[in-house]
């Protein structure tokens, strides 16, 4: 539905569709993405300062396609590929910040001596943050791979294979029942 033709109902329908498509594309990367957004919001409210310059570039990357998708019906998951890389970069940043924050929290809880800036001292803390970030990222990747490899689901290997098999069968029917010289085919994936 286009928000230009049906108004607010189209905007709501498009928002639901885009949200669903992005949720399917991001899967568990939504967790660190949400952490990053909430963390930045908390820091911005506490310090009352302007966002980092990288936020502006990220907004320039994400806002135009998202605004377009909200106003015009996209109807196909593939269109969100223009937005997913930017969101996944932000999610990766969320993983790194979560790891740093968890290491700092652990340092506070075990009352280690602190270095400059209130962070746990020494290379051990930095190594722990890197290891934790890698572990969190690997955990998300493995969990998302399990979802993709699941025996059911539209966005699983089985779902994609089912779609491909259906398309092969349809193509075979067209080849058997229609002569190429007399046939013009318009097709869509869904």
C-alpha positions as a printed NumPy array, in Angstrom:
array([[  0.   ,   0.   ,   0.   ],
       [  1.241,   3.428,  -0.791],
       [  0.855,   6.019,   1.932],
       [  0.208,   8.499,  -0.89 ],
       [ -2.888,   6.65 ,  -2.1  ],
       [ -4.426,   5.282,   1.124],
       [ -2.973,   7.634,   3.719],
       [ -2.318,   6.625,   7.306],
       [ -3.515,   3.046,   6.785],
       [ -0.872,   2.598,   4.091],
       [  1.789,   4.109,   6.318],
       [  0.868,   1.703,   9.138],
       [  0.827,  -1.29 ,   6.796],
       [  4.185,  -0.318,   5.322],
       [  5.69 ,   0.187,   8.799],
       [  4.534,  -3.315,   9.797],
       [  5.92 ,  -4.812,   6.586],
       [  9.296,  -3.052,   6.827],
       [  9.569,  -3.948,  10.523],
       [  8.861,  -7.599,   9.753],
       [ 11.347,  -7.676,   6.861],
       [ 14.085,  -6.066,   8.98 ],
       [ 13.38 ,  -8.347,  11.93 ],
       [ 13.758, -11.358,   9.658],
       [ 16.972,  -9.959,   8.2  ],
       [ 18.562,  -8.991,  11.508],
       [ 17.354, -11.86 ,  13.706],
       [ 19.46 , -11.885,  16.89 ],
       [ 21.498,  -8.873,  15.766],
       [ 18.493,  -6.898,  17.024],
       [ 19.781,  -7.415,  20.587],
       [ 23.093,  -5.545,  20.219],
       [ 21.399,  -3.005,  17.94 ],
       [ 18.855,  -2.247,  20.659],
       [ 21.667,  -2.094,  23.238],
       [ 23.559,   0.43 ,  21.105],
       [ 20.502,   2.627,  20.595],
       [ 19.523,   2.573,  24.273],
       [ 23.117,   3.214,  25.364],
       [ 23.478,   6.196,  23.016],
       [ 20.139,   7.566,  24.165],
       [ 21.161,   7.243,  27.826],
       [ 24.534,   8.92 ,  27.208],
       [ 22.939,  11.72 ,  25.191],
       [ 20.336,  12.393,  27.905],
       [ 22.892,  12.248,  30.713],
       [ 25.457,  14.505,  29.057],
       [ 23.103,  16.629,  26.959],
       [ 25.569,  16.689,  24.114],
       [ 25.351,  16.37 ,  20.356],
       [ 25.659,  12.894,  18.852],
       [ 28.952,  11.678,  17.424],
       [ 29.687,  12.687,  13.791],
       [ 29.376,   9.028,  12.734],
       [ 25.698,   9.186,  13.733],
       [ 25.066,  11.742,  10.999],
       [ 26.662,   9.589,   8.323],
       [ 24.747,   6.559,   9.507],
       [ 21.504,   8.529,   9.424],
       [ 22.279,   9.635,   5.856],
       [ 22.793,   5.986,   4.938],
       [ 19.664,   4.616,   6.611],
       [ 17.048,   7.37 ,   6.569],
       [ 16.362,   7.799,   2.821],
       [ 15.567,   4.149,   2.023],
       [ 13.63 ,   3.673,   5.271],
       [ 11.56 ,   6.783,   4.585],
       [ 10.884,   5.606,   1.042],
       [  9.888,   2.119,   2.247],
       [  7.484,   3.63 ,   4.76 ],
       [  5.795,   5.779,   2.134],
       [  5.759,   3.332,  -0.786],
       [  4.838,  -0.336,  -0.604],
       [  7.949,  -2.422,  -1.273],
       [  6.407,  -5.879,  -1.015],
       [  9.7  ,  -7.744,  -1.387],
       [ 12.299,  -8.621,   1.223],
       [ 15.192,  -7.902,  -1.105],
       [ 14.66 ,  -4.158,  -0.967],
       [ 15.723,  -4.096,   2.679],
       [ 19.22 ,  -5.148,   1.597],
       [ 19.973,  -1.445,   1.12 ],
       [ 19.376,  -0.907,   4.86 ],
       [ 20.565,  -4.16 ,   6.444],
       [ 24.319,  -3.545,   6.046],
       [ 24.087,  -0.237,   7.922],
       [ 22.001,  -1.783,  10.678],
       [ 24.427,  -4.701,  10.962],
       [ 27.364,  -2.281,  11.266],
       [ 25.492,  -0.607,  14.126],
       [ 24.759,  -4.005,  15.68 ],
       [ 28.468,  -4.873,  15.503],
       [ 29.234,  -1.606,  17.268],
       [ 26.659,  -2.604,  19.883],
       [ 28.471,  -5.915,  20.411],
       [ 31.775,  -4.108,  20.973],
       [ 30.254,  -1.592,  23.392],
       [ 28.378,  -4.298,  25.28 ],
       [ 31.615,  -6.257,  25.679],
       [ 33.452,  -3.16 ,  26.948],
       [ 30.64 ,  -2.356,  29.347],
       [ 30.511,  -5.92 ,  30.659],
       [ 34.267,  -5.969,  31.234],
       [ 34.068,  -2.609,  33.024],
       [ 31.181,  -3.915,  35.131],
       [ 33.147,  -7.066,  35.964],
       [ 36.11 ,  -4.903,  36.949],
       [ 33.857,  -2.922,  39.26 ],
       [ 32.334,  -6.021,  40.779],
       [ 35.669,  -7.619,  41.594],
       [ 37.087,  -4.259,  42.779],
       [ 40.176,  -4.281,  40.578],
       [ 42.399,  -1.211,  40.583],
       [ 41.347,   1.227,  37.887],
       [ 43.376,   2.995,  35.271],
       [ 42.692,   6.355,  33.686],
       [ 39.111,   7.083,  32.718],
       [ 37.573,   4.697,  35.219],
       [ 38.195,   1.606,  33.092],
       [ 39.713,  -1.591,  34.491],
       [ 43.486,  -1.335,  34.263],
       [ 45.831,  -3.194,  31.98 ],
       [ 45.92 ,  -5.29 ,  28.851],
       [ 43.976,  -8.101,  30.512],
       [ 40.838,  -5.955,  30.485],
       [ 41.335,  -5.059,  26.829],
       [ 41.91 ,  -8.697,  25.946],
       [ 38.808,  -9.671,  27.904],
       [ 36.738,  -7.064,  26.025],
       [ 37.993,  -8.346,  22.651],
       [ 37.353, -11.974,  23.634],
       [ 33.886, -11.118,  24.904],
       [ 33.025,  -9.147,  21.759],
       [ 34.201, -12.039,  19.581],
       [ 32.221, -14.474,  21.719],
       [ 29.047, -12.373,  21.551],
       [ 29.413, -11.94 ,  17.794],
       [ 30.079, -15.642,  17.276],
       [ 27.097, -16.532,  19.469],
       [ 24.809, -14.329,  17.377],
       [ 26.222, -15.777,  14.13 ],
       [ 25.78 , -19.375,  15.312],
       [ 22.251, -18.74 ,  16.581],
       [ 21.256, -17.032,  13.323],
       [ 22.803, -19.89 ,  11.329],
       [ 20.718, -22.366,  13.343],
       [ 17.582, -20.371,  12.465],
       [ 18.573, -20.427,   8.789],
       [ 19.333, -24.153,   8.871],
       [ 16.112, -25.001,  10.72 ],
       [ 13.863, -27.553,   9.035],
       [ 10.976, -25.065,   8.754],
       [ 10.54 , -21.389,   8.105],
       [ 10.201, -19.093,   5.146],
       [ 13.752, -17.81 ,   5.511],
       [ 15.397, -21.148,   6.142],
       [ 17.271, -23.392,   3.758],
       [ 14.149, -25.569,   3.601],
       [ 11.925, -22.575,   2.817],
       [ 14.205, -21.342,   0.059],
       [ 14.511, -24.862,  -1.368],
       [ 10.716, -25.205,  -1.343],
       [ 10.384, -21.901,  -3.201],
       [ 13.013, -22.961,  -5.762],
       [ 11.298, -26.324,  -6.29 ],
       [  7.942, -24.592,  -6.814],
       [  9.484, -22.258,  -9.377],
       [ 11.088, -25.216, -11.232],
       [  7.738, -27.015, -11.344],
       [  5.984, -23.917, -12.671],
       [  8.635, -23.472, -15.331],
       [  8.267, -27.114, -16.398],
       [  4.491, -26.65 , -16.748],
       [  5.06 , -23.604, -18.945],
       [  7.572, -25.497, -21.095],
       [  5.175, -28.442, -21.534],
       [  1.935, -26.572, -22.137],
       [  2.92 , -23.407, -24.012],
       [  4.747, -22.916, -27.297],
       [  7.566, -20.351, -27.049],
       [  6.679, -18.644, -30.339],
       [  3.15 , -17.891, -29.06 ],
       [  3.804, -17.198, -25.383],
       [  4.795, -14.091, -23.454],
       [  5.328, -14.586, -19.729],
       [  5.147, -12.03 , -16.958],
       [  6.271, -13.439, -13.636],
       [  6.832, -12.557, -10.008],
       [  8.387, -14.504,  -7.197],
       [  5.382, -14.372,  -4.893]])
